[in-house]
C-alpha cells in the first residue's frame, strides 16, 4: 500500500480507531484528567464550549461502557479496526490512487 493511501486511511478513521483502542485497553476516561491533559481549565473557556467538551467526553465514556459490557475479545477488536480502516466509503474515497504491489 502506498504511503499516501495509508495516510488518507488514518486521517479519515483516526477517531474511530482511537475509540476502539480506548475500549480495547480499558483506558479510564476521567473528565478532570482529559481537561488537564488538554491544558483546559473550566474558567478558560466559554460555558457553551465547555458544555460541548463535557458532552463529548460523556458520549465517549458511554461508548466505552457499552464495549465493556459486550466483552469484545482481541480478535473482534482487530476485525472492527479493519472494518473501520477499509469500510466501503473509504475505499471509494481513495480509489483514484494507484496501489503499488510490494514484493
C-alpha positions in Angstrom: 0.0 0.0 0.0 1.5 3.4 -0.9 2.3 5.9 1.8 -0.3 8.5 0.6 -3.1 5.9 0.7 -2.1 4.9 4.3 -2.1 8.5 5.4 -5.6 9.1 3.9 -6.9 6.0 5.6 -5.6 7.1 9.0 -6.7 10.7 8.6 -10.2 9.6 7.9 -10.5 7.0 10.6 -8.3 8.0 13.5 -11.2 9.0 15.7 -12.9 5.6 15.3 -9.6 3.8 15.8 -8.9 5.8 19.0 -12.3 4.9 20.5 -11.7 1.2 19.7 -8.2 1.3 21.2 -9.5 3.1 24.3 -12.2 0.4 24.7 -9.8 -2.5 24.0 -7.3 -1.4 26.6 -9.9 -0.3 29.1 -8.4 3.2 29.4 -10.2 5.2 32.1 -11.6 8.5 30.8 -12.0 10.8 33.7 -13.1 14.3 32.9 -10.6 16.1 35.1 -7.7 14.1 33.5 -8.8 14.9 30.0 -9.1 18.6 30.7 -5.8 18.6 32.5 -4.0 16.8 29.6 -5.6 19.2 27.1 -4.5 22.1 29.4 -8.1 23.3 29.7 -9.5 24.9 32.8 -13.2 25.4 33.3 -12.5 29.2 33.7 -10.6 29.5 30.4 -13.5 28.6 28.1 -16.9 30.0 27.4 -19.6 27.9 29.1 -21.1 26.7 25.8 -17.7 25.4 24.7 -17.1 23.7 28.0 -20.5 22.2 27.9 -19.8 20.8 24.4 -16.5 19.3 25.6 -18.1 17.7 28.6 -20.9 16.3 26.4 -18.3 14.8 24.1 -16.5 13.2 27.0 -19.7 11.8 28.4 -20.6 10.4 24.9 -17.2 8.7 24.6 -17.5 7.2 28.1 -20.9 5.8 27.3 -19.5 4.2 24.1 -16.6 2.7 26.2 -19.1 1.4 28.8 -21.1 -0.3 26.0 -18.0 -2.0 24.7 -17.1 -3.2 28.2 -20.5 -4.8 28.6 -20.1 -6.6 25.2 -16.9 -8.2 26.4 -15.3 -7.9 22.9 -12.1 -10.0 22.6 -8.9 -9.0 20.9 -9.7 -10.8 17.7 -13.0 -9.0 17.4 -11.3 -5.7 18.1 -8.8 -6.5 15.3 -11.7 -7.2 12.9 -13.5 -4.0 14.0 -10.4 -1.9 13.3 -10.1 -3.5 9.9 -13.7 -2.7 9.1 -13.1 0.9 10.2 -10.0 1.3 8.1 -11.4 -0.4 5.0 -15.1 0.5 5.0 -16.6 0.9 1.6 -16.8 4.7 1.8 -13.1 4.9 2.4 -12.1 2.7 -0.4 -14.2 4.7 -2.9 -12.6 7.9 -1.5 -9.1 6.8 -2.4 -9.9 4.6 -5.4 -8.2 7.1 -7.7 -4.8 6.4 -6.1 -2.7 3.7 -7.7 -1.8 0.8 -5.5 1.7 -0.5 -5.9 2.3 -4.2 -5.4 5.1 -4.8 -3.0 7.2 -7.9 -3.2 
